[in-house]
């Protein structure tokens, strides 16, 4: 028995030694690079990627792959062919070494409002002015303009744990009588108003949020599609169709939708990095329902339930199972004059093949308002995160005299809040305080866009 065991071990050892010394043993290289790191193609267009190694004469076999063959394919020799609109990553790999090339197929150029954004504040810049929402002293967090012209606003309620969805019939009309109140949903930074074929209006917004140390609700783990029902106040945490995207423990899911292009954008964040994920809307809606488990902490505030950890089992749609058309991320900037995301994220939008990013802060000084200026910037990316319209300051928000002249604020408080792109026009949300009271007013600025060259 011992002799048999020894023979078996000897045979296994001989095999391993032979395998380790075979002619298939990887050749040692110290680097692998491609001749291009980024390509913009058209359907049917090709480009030959070339991989170089160090040493240059290593002659190693390169394995090629595409992250999305519906956008771009790659041959075994590195020939890339554009297939359909969207974004893909082509990877060349040998052993532990790899190099990537971002492939983008754009159906059209981005809408560019950078020239218009340089204009100061004037009366014709105001699409909607000084709307007082349901909770007078709470800021607008998001908005959308529906197909019939109605404007929907989101704001955190006065108690901190509710989220108000207010509807106004059009510009400059109050929304107090049309409000839906949701509990424990989240911050409401992004909302989408969908007027569906069934005659109902649905609000897409973040959901399944947890309370933080300040008593506010953020860090949400999903987005929900909820029918807008004025007077409703019984939805708790989530409602309607719920979609999850919990990639690598990212949180703060926020939604944007281009219904014409059928694109769904979900933004998230983690450890100071902002992430964006783009999906085909119809593919997302067609995902099968499956039981999802989410754990949140709620309660503890005035008028709220006692603080508690809640585990919810929800029949939802898992966007982790959905094909990704594009994705990118970027860290918070440090140079406020030049770096993207060096101010707080205030919203994002998707329009065709492009993602629009809105950032800003509000500065207020009632004693010397001319000393400080609120700031806001807009940047446009393609699906791979390449900047196609540079970060541009919104001059009207920093125009202290113009803001005062139009009756928006005398203290300089002008906080960017959400943006929308519709029919070649860019709408920017702006929340102001007049300095004479604690009320905060919702405003919407409008800019004409042109196709970028």
N, C-alpha and C positions, 0 to 999 in steps of 0.2 A: 504493500500500500504506500509506504514511504517512497519506494523507488518510483512508483507511478506518479506520485505527487511531484517528486523532484523533476521527472521528465517533462511533466506538464508546465511547471514553472520555467524550465530551461527553454522549452519551445516558445512560450509567451515572451520571454526576455529576448530570445533571438529575433522574433518577429518585430518587437518594438525597436530593437537596434537597427534592423534592416530598414524599417519604415523611416526612422529618423535620419538615415544616411542615404535615402533613395534620391534618384535624379529629380524627383518632384519637390525636393526641399526648397522653400522660397529663397530666392536670391536676395541678399541684403541690400536695401536701398536706404537713403537718408532723407529723401524728399520726393514728393509727387505734386506736379503743378499742371494747370491747364492754360492754354493760350488765351482763353477768355473767361472772365468770372461772371459776365452778364451778357445776355443776348435778347434783343427784341426782334421777333420774327413775324411773318404773316403766314396764314395757312398755306401749306405746300412749299414754303420756302425752306431751304436747307442751309446748314453751316457745318463745316468740318472742324470739330474740336480735336486738338492734339494734346496728348499728355507727354510731359517730359519728366524724366527722373534724374536723380543724382545717385550714382554715376550715370552719365548720359547713355552709355553703351550697355546698360544692364539688360536690355531686351526682355523685360518681364511682361507677362500677359496681363493686360488691363481688363477688368470687368466693368462694363458700362450699364447704368440703369437710369430710368426716369421715374420721378415720384408721381407723375400723372400722365399716362400715355394718351389720355383724351386731349391733352394740350400739346405735348411734344413727345416724340419717340426718339430713341437713339440706337444706332446699330452697334454691332460688336466691334466696329472700327472707329466709333466716336462720331459718326455722321448724324447730326440732329435734324429732325424734320418737324416743322410746325404743323399741328393738326387742327386744334380748335382754340378758341379764345379762353384765356385764363393764365395761370402761372404754374410752372413746374420747376423742379430742381433736377438737373442731370448730374450724376455722380460717377466719377472714375475712381476705381478702388483696386489696390493691390495690397494684400496682407493687411496690416494695421494702418496703412496710409490711404488717404482719400483726398480728393479735390472736387469742388462743386462749381457748377455754373447755373445761375438763375436764368430761366427762360420765361419770357413774357410775350404773350400774343394779345395785343390790344385791338379791339374792334373800332375804336375811335380815339381821338385825342381828349384830354381832360378839359373840363370847363375851368377857365382861368379868370378869377376875379381880382387878381393882384393889383392891376392898375386901378380898378374901382375902389379897392380897399384903401388906397392912399388918399382918398378924398376926405375932407373934414365933415363934421356933423352939420347937416342941413335938414330942413323940414321934409324934403322929398326923399330923404334917406329912411324915414320912419314908415314902416308898413303898419305897425300897431303901436299905440302909445299909451303908457301909464295905466295899464290894466291892473286893478287891485283884485287879487285872487282871494280864495275862500279864507285862508289864514292870513290876515292882513300883514302881519309882521314877518312872515316866512317868505323866503326867496323862491322864485321860480327855479326848478331844477331842469326841466325839459319841456319841449313843446313839439307840436306837429300841426301842419295845415292839411286838413282833409280835402278830398276831391271837391266837396261842395262848398269849400271856403271856410268851414268851421275851424276854429283854432282850439286845440286841446293842450292844456298845461298840466304839468305835474309839480307838486310841491310837498315837502314834508310837513305834516300837520303840526299844530302848536304843541302837541303832547310828545312829539318826537318819534312815536312808534306807528303813527298812521301816515298814509300817503294819499294825498288828495289828487284826484284827476278831475280837473275843471274844464268845462266846455263853454266857449263863447261863440256866438253866431257869426262873428266876423271881427275885423279890426276895431279896436277901441271900445268894444262892448264888454261890460262886466260879466263875470262868470259865477257869481255867488249862488245863483239859483240852480246851476247845473253842475253838480259835483258827485263823484263816486269816491267813497272812502274805503281804503284797503288797509289792513293791519299786518305789520311785520313783513312787508314785501321787500322794502329796501329804500334806497336813496332817490330813485326816480331820475337819475341823471340823463338817461335816454328813454324816450318813449316813441312809439310809432302808432299812428292812427290809421287803421285799415277799414275802409268802407267796403264790405264784402258783398258778394253776389247774392247772399241771402237777405240783403237789406239791413243787416245789422252793422254796427261799428264795433271793432275790436281794438283794444289797446295792447300793444306789445310793450313789456317793461320787465325790469329785473324782479326776482322773487326769491323766496326762501333765504331771507337775510338773518343775520345775527346782530344782537345789540352789542355796541362797543362800550368803552369805559365812559364815554360822554353821554350815553343814553340814546345815541343815534343808531339807525339801522343801516348797515352796509354789509360788505363782505358776503354778498349773496352768491348762491351756488347755481342759480338757474334763471331762465327767463320764461315768462308766461304770456299767453295770448288770452286776454280776458274781455268778455263782452262789456261794453260801456253801458251801464244801467244807472242813470241818475238816482241818487238816494240809497243805493246799495251800500251796506256797511258791514256785511257779515263774512266777507272773504278774509281768511286768516292765513298768511304766509305764502299762499299760491292759489291759483284758480285756473280754470279753463285748460287749454293745452299747455303743457310745461315741457321745456327743452333744457337738457343738461349738457354742459361742456366743461368737465373737470379735468383738464389736461395738466398734469404735473402740479396738482394742488393750486392752480391759479383760481382766483376768486374775483368778485366784483364784476359779474357778467353784465354786459350792456349791449343793447341791440340796435341795429340800423338795418333798413330794408330798402332796396330799389325794386318796386313791384314791376316796373316796365322791363327791366333787365333780368328779373327773377333772381336777385342776389340777396343773400342774408349775410350780414356782418355781425360778428360777436366780438366785442372787446373785453379784455380781462387784464388783470395785473397780478404781480407777485414780486415782492422784494424790490420795489422801486423800478420795475420794468413793465412797460406797457406792451400787451400782445394783441394781435388782430388775427381773426380766422374768418375766411370767406367760404361760403357754401352756396350751392344751387338751392334756391328756396323750395322748389318743387320736390327735390330729393329729400330735403329736410322734413317737409310735411308728410312725405310718404314713408318715413321711418316707422317701423313697427313699435307699438307700445310695449314697454317692458317695465317691470317693477324696479324702481330706483329708490335707494335709501339715502336720506340726507339728515344730518344731525346739526341742529341750530340751537342757539341760546337766545331766549326771548324773555321779556318781562323786566320788572324791577323799577319801572318809571311810574310817575304819578298817574293814577288812573289805569295803569296797565296791570296785567296779571303778575303774580310773584315770579321773580327771576327763576328760570328753570331751563334745563336742557331737554330738548324735544327731538325724538327720532321719528321722522316721517317716512312712510313707505308710499311712494307715488307712482302711479302708472304714467310714465312720461316717455319722451323720445330722446334717445342718447345721441347727441351730435358727435360723440367720439366714433360712432359707427358710420358717419357720413363722409363722403368724398370731400376732401379739402381742395378748393380751387386755388387758394393762395393763403399764405400766412407770413407774418413778419413780426418783429418786435424791436423796441429800442429803449434804452435806459433813460432815466430822468437826466436832463441836461444840467450843466453848471454855469454856463455863460448865458445870462438872461437876455442879452441882446442878440445872440446868434444861435443858441442851441435849441433844437426842438425839445419840447416837454420840460423846459426849465421853469415854466409856470404850471399851475394845476391843470390837469385834464378837465375840459369843460364840455366835451362832446365829440362825436365823430359821425360821419355820414358815408354812405357808399353810393356812388353814381356810376353805373356802367362798370368800367374796368379800373376804377380809381377809388381811393379812400381819402376822405377829407378829415383833418385833425384840427381841433379847436382847443386852444389853451389860453389862460388868462388869470388875472387877479384883480381884486378891487381894493383901491386905496382911498381912504376918506380922511379929511382934515378940515373940520368946520372953521377953525381959526385962520388957517392959511391954505386954502384949497389950491392956490396956484403953485404951491410947493411940491405937490404930489400929483401923479397921474396914474389912473388905472391903465392896465395893459391887456391886450389880446392879440393873438396871432393865429393865422390859418396856414396849414401846410398840406400839400397834396402828394400822395404816394401811389405807386402802382401796387399790384398784388404781391410783389416780391419785396416791397419796402423801399424801393428806389424813389427818391424825391423827384417828382416831375414838375411841380410848381413850388418854388422855394418858399420857405417860411416868410410870411408877409404880415406886417403889423396892421391892425385895424385902426386907422388914424382917428376915426370918429370917436372911438372909446377913450382915446387920450386927449380929445379936444375939449378942454375944460370950459372954454368960453362958449363953444357950440352946444355942449350939453346943457349949460345954464340957459342959454338963449332959447332953446327948445323946451324948456321947462322940465327937464329930466332930473337934474341934480345940481345943487349949488355947492355941494361938499366934495364933489369929485368921485363919489361912490358909483361905479359902473362896472358890474361884474358880468363877464361873458357867461352865457348859459345856453348850451346846445346850439346846433346848426342844422339846416336842411337845405337840400338842393332840389329844385323843382322847375322844369321847363326852362332851363338856362338861367335861372335866377338863384342867387345864394341868399338865404335868410339866416341871420345871426340873432340869437337870443341875447338880451341884455337886461339885467336887473338893476334898478336904481333906487336910491333912497334920497328923498328931497332935502334932508337935513333938518327939517322942522318937526319931524315926527319919526317914529320907529317903523312906519309903514314902508313896505318895499313894493315897487311897481314893476310889472312885467312889460318889456318892450321888445319889439322885433324890428331889426334893421334889414333892409333889402338892397341887393346889389345885382346889377346885370353882369353876366359872365360872357366871355368869348371863348372860342375853341383855342387852346394853346397851340402854338406853332411847333 
